[in-house]
Amino acid sequence: MDAQSLTYIFVALSFGLYIGIAIWSRAGSTNEFYVAGGGVHPIANGMATAADWMSAASFISMAGIIAFLGYDGAVYLMGWTGGYVILALLLAPYLRKFGQFTVPDFIGTRYYSTTARVIAVICLILISFTYVAGQMRGVGIVFSQFLNIPIFWGVIVGMAIVFMYAVLGGMKGITYTQVAQYCVLIFAYLVPAIFISMLITGIPIPQIGLGAEVADGSGLSVLDKLDQTLTELGFAAYTQGGKSTIDVFAITMALMIGTAGLPHVIVRFFTVPKVSDARKSAGYALIFIALLYTTAPAVGAFARLNFVETIHNTQYSDVAGWFKSWENIGLIGWEDKNEDGRIQYHPGAPFEGKPTFGPERRADGSRDVLNPPTASDNEVYVDRDIMVLANPEIAALPDWVIALVAAGSLAAALSTAAGLLLVISTSVSHDLMKKTFAKGLTDRQELFYARLAAVTAIGIAGYLGIDPPGFVAQVVAFAFGLAAASLFPAILLGIFDKRMNREGAIVGMLAGLIFTLTYIAYFKFVSPETNTAENWLFGISPEGIGTVGAVINFALALVISRCTAPAPHHVTALVDNIRIPKGVGEPQNH
C-alpha cells in the first residue's frame, strides 16, 4: 500500500476518533461548554494542555526554524518552554482558585471595570485569530501535500472536524479530543525522530543522538559534521549565533511572557476539580511537552544534514519524488542557473521573490552589514515549514511513517485551533454578552450564543486559512508580542499587587498594546525595507519588542495605580483569597 493510501487511512481513523469523542462528550450546560464541568483528571488535563500548547508551530515549524537558524533557533525553545514554567508557577494555580471561566472575566472582576474587560476581550480576539489563521493554513497545506486535494477543500474538511467537537462538545469535547490528539501527535513526532537518529548515529534516542558521532566513519559528531558541511557550502556554522545578546534576551522574554499570557492555555486550568489539581496537571503537562521540545533540536539538526547531503550537487532527474511533490505546491523551488542539470545549494536567493536564510540575510529579513548581499550561485529555495513534514521522505523511511506524520501534524493544528476558537466564542458569549451587553441571559441562551460565536469564529478562521492576508507568515511576533505587552502584566499584577487598580491596569494594557502593535506593524507591514538592526529601538527586533511593551505596561500601571484611588476593599479581599490558603495565620490548637 502506498503512502497516500496509508495517509487517507490514518487521517480517516484519527478524524473518526475525534468525532466519536465529540458525540460522546457533548456539552449540556455552559459549565461543561466553558470548563468541561470542572471535573477533568489532572493527567488527562496535562495531556490536553500539552496538545493545546503544541500547535502546528511546535509540531511543524519549530524544528524547521532550528534547522535553518541553528544556535539562534534556541530562543524559541527557551521562550516557549520558559513561558510554560511561568504560567504553571505564577498564574495557573491562582487563576484556578479565582474560579471564573475566562481571562477577561478575571481582569473585569479584579479591576472592577467593564472597560478593562472589553480591552481584554479585544486583545484576546486579536491574539487568537492571529494564531488560528496559521493553524487552518497548516491544515490546508498538509491536506494538499499528503492527500492530494486543493488547499481550499483541505481547510473546509478541517473546519468541519473542528465544528463537530468544538461547537457540539465545547470544552468538554475539546478536552477529551485533545487527549487523543496528544497521543497521535507525540507518537507521530517521536517515531520518525527515532528512525532518523538510528540511521545517522545508530542511537535510538534522538536527544542522545544529537551529541553522538555520525555513523559514517568520519569520527565527527552530528553538530561538528553539520558545521563542516554548511561552512563548506558558504553558510554560517550551525552552532554559531548571529543575533545580538539584547535581541536574544528580548525575543526569549517576549516569547516567555507572551506564551504565559495566552488565554487558550490559561483556561485549561479551570477544568480540574481543585487548585491542587491545577498544579498537578501543570506538572504533567510539562512532562508531556518536554517529550517533543527536547526532541526538536535533534529533529532540526538531522533534517538539515539529511537535506543538504540529499540534494546538493545531485542530478535533478535523480532526486526522489518528495522534492518534486513539494515543488508542485511551491514550498521548494529549483532554478538551474548554470544549466548543468545539478542542484546547487548555497547561501543567497535562488530567484526573485523568494527569501533566503543564509549568512547575508537574517531569518527576520534584515541584512547583515558585515556580509552584504552578492550575486548568488544558490539554486534552491526551501520553505522552513516543510522540514518536519518532508523529513521522513528525505530519509526514505517507510510509507506508514510518512502517513503517521501527516496525521500528527493535523492533530497538532486542529487541537490548538479548537482551543483558540473556544476562547473566542466564550469571550463573546460570556464576557461581551452576559457580563456586559445582555446581563439577563439565561444559561440556555448563553450556551446558544457561545455556539453561534464558535460557528462564526470557525467561518472567519477558515476564510483566513483559504485566503490568508499577507501577514499570516509573519504573525509569530504579532501574537506573542501582543500577549506579552497587554494581558500578561495585567494578570500578574492582578494576582500579586493588591494596590493595583483599574486606572493603572487600563492605561497599562492600552499603552503596551498600542506601542507593540505600532512597532510591529511599522517594521513588518508599513516599512519592511527599514527592518534592520540599526533602525530598531535599542537593537530589539519586532519579534522581541513585546518585552519593551510589557515594561511600558508594568511601569505605567504601577505609577498610575499609586497616583489614583486604591482598589476597593472587596477587591483586595479577593486578591488575599486567591493568594493565601485558608487558615494561614490562624492560631494552632495543640
Sequence and secondary structure as in RCSB ss.txt:
>XXXX:A:sequence
MDAQSLTYIFVALSFGLYIGIAIWSRAGSTNEFYVAGGGVHPIANGMATAADWMSAASFISMAGIIAFLGYDGAV
YLMGWTGGYVILALLLAPYLRKFGQFTVPDFIGTRYYSTTARVIAVICLILISFTYVAGQMRGVGIVFSQFLNIP
IFWGVIVGMAIVFMYAVLGGMKGITYTQVAQYCVLIFAYLVPAIFISMLITGIPIPQIGLGAEVADGSGLSVLDK
LDQTLTELGFAAYTQGGKSTIDVFAITMALMIGTAGLPHVIVRFFTVPKVSDARKSAGYALIFIALLYTTAPAVG
AFARLNFVETIHNTQYSDVAGWFKSWENIGLIGWEDKNEDGRIQYHPGAPFEGKPTFGPERRADGSRDVLNPPTA
SDNEVYVDRDIMVLANPEIAALPDWVIALVAAGSLAAALSTAAGLLLVISTSVSHDLMKKTFAKGLTDRQELFYA
RLAAVTAIGIAGYLGIDPPGFVAQVVAFAFGLAAASLFPAILLGIFDKRMNREGAIVGMLAGLIFTLTYIAYFKF
VSPETNTAENWLFGISPEGIGTVGAVINFALALVISRCTAPAPHHVTALVDNIRIPKGVGEPQNH
>XXXX:A:secstr
  HHHHHHHHHHHHHHHHHHHHHHT   SHHHHHHGGG   HHHHHHHHHHHHS HIIIIIHHHHHHHHGGGGHH
HHHHHHHHHHHIIIIIHHHHHHH  SSHHHHHHHHTT HHHHHHHHHHHHHHHHHHHHHHHHHHHHHHHHHS   
HHHHHHHHHHHHIIIIIITHHHHHHHHHHHHHHHHHHHHHHHHHHHHHHHHS S HHHHTTSB TTTT  BHHHH
HHHHHHHHT   TT   S HHHHHHHHHHHHHHHHT HHHHGGGGSSSSHHHHHHHHHHHHHHHHHHHTTHHHHH
HHHHHHHHHHHTTEEGGGS HHHHHHHHTTSEEE  TT SSEE   SS SSTT    STTB TTS B TTS    
    EEE GGGHHHHHHHHTT  HHHHHHHHHHHHHHHHHHHHHHHHHHHHIIIIIIIIIII TT  HHHHHHHH
HHHHHHHHHHHHHHHHS  GGGGGHHHHHHHHIIIIIHHHHHHHHH TT  HHHHHHHHHHHHHHHHHHHHIIII
I GGG SGGGSGGG  TTTHHHHHHHHHHHHHHHHHHHS    HHHHHHHHHHHS TTTTS    
